[in-house]
Amino acid sequence: MAEPPITQPQSPPPVASSPDTSEAAPAEGRATQSVTVKLARLSSLTGILFAVLFVIALVLVHTTPTLSASDADITAFYNSSSTALVTVGIYLIPLAGIAFLWHSHTTRLLIKSRTPSPSAIPYGLQLVSGVLFVVLLFAGTASAGAVALLKDLTSAPLPSADFARGMLAVGYGMVFVYALRGAGMYALTTTTLLRSGKIMPTWLAVLSYLMAVFLLLITTLHPAAVLVFPAWVVIVGVMIFVRAGRVAEPTVSERQSA
C-alpha cells in the first residue's frame, strides 16, 4: 500500500508590521502646537499694534473743536495750521483698521485651532461685529476730519461753521453711538469663544463681559470712552502672549466635547 506523500508544513503568512506611530504622533502634536503658539503671538502683537495706532490717531483727530464750540472758535481752528494734526490722524486710522482686521482674523484662527467646531452664533457675530466696527470707525473719523482734509489738501473755500459742526456731529454719532456698539459685540463674542477654547481665564472673562456691556450701553461722547476698547485689546493680547506657550492642541476628549 503506497504511503501518502509527505507535505511540508506551510508557514503562516508574514504579518505586516504596523507602522511605528510612537514618534510620528508626538511630532505631529508638536507641529500643531507650534502653529497654535504662532497664532497666539501674532494675535497679541497685531492687537497691540492696533491699539497704539488707534490711540495716536484718535488723539490727533480729537484736536478738532468740540460740538459745543462757538462759531468763532470753529472758524479760527480751520483757519490755523492745527488742522495738519487732524489730517495726519485721518491717514493713521486706516492703518489702525488694517491692524485690527489682521488681529481679528488671527484670533479667529487661534480659536479655530483650539475649538474645531466653535458655536456658530458667536463665531459668526464676531466676524460681522469686527468688520462693522472698522467700517463705522472709518466713516466716522472721515466725517469728523473732512473739513480739515479739505483745508489741507485743496485750495477750495472753507465751508461755514455750521456745516463743519454738522460734519463733526455725524462723525461723533458714527463712532460713539454705532462703532462702539460693534466693538462691544466683538468683545462679547470674542470673550465667549476664548473661554470655550480654554484660552481666557475666568477673571478676565468676567471683566471682559462687564466692559462689553459698558460699550453696548454707554451714552457719553467723551473720548475716554473710546479708549476702553483698545485697552481691552491690549490686556487680552498680553494675556494671550504670556499664555502662548501653554496654549496647546486640545485633546481628543476636548475635541469631542466641542
C-alpha positions, 0 to 999 in steps of 0.5 A: 500500500503506497504511503501518502506523500509527505507535505511540508508544513506551510508557514503562516503568512508574514504579518505586516508590521504596523507602522511605528506611530510612537514618534510620528504622533508626538511630532505631529502634536508638536507641529500643531502646537507650534502653529497654535503658539504662532497664532497666539503671538501674532494675535497679541502683537497685531492687537497691540499694534492696533491699539497704539495706532488707534490711540495716536490717531484718535488723539490727533483727530480729537484736536478738532473743536468740540460740538459745543464750540462757538462759531468763532472758535470753529472758524479760527481752528480751520483757519490755523495750521492745527488742522495738519494734526487732524489730517495726519490722524485721518491717514493713521486710522486706516492703518489702525483698521488694517491692524485690527482686521489682521488681529481679528482674523488671527484670533479667529484662527487661534480659536479655530485651532483650539475649538474645531467646531466653535458655536456658530452664533458667536463665531459668526457675530464676531466676524460681522461685529469686527468688520462693522466696527472698522467700517463705522470707525472709518466713516466716522473719523472721515466725517469728523476730519473732512473739513480739515482734509479739505483745508489741507489738501485743496485750495477750495473755500472753507465751508461755514461753521455750521456745516463743519459742526454738522460734519463733526456731529455725524462723525461723533454719532458714527463712532460713539453711538454705532462703532462702539456698539460693534466693538462691544459685540466683538468683545462679547463674542470674542470673550465667549469663544476664548473661554470655550477654547480654554484660552481666557481665564475666568477673571478676565472673562468676567471683566471682559463681559462687564466692559462689553456691556459698558460699550453696548450701553454707554451714552457719553461722547467723551473720548475716554470712552473710546479708549476702553476698547483698545485697552481691552485689546491690549490686556487680552493680547498680553494675556494671550502672549504670556499664555502662548506657550501653554496654549496647546492642541486640545485633546481628543476628549476636548475635541469631542466635547466641542 
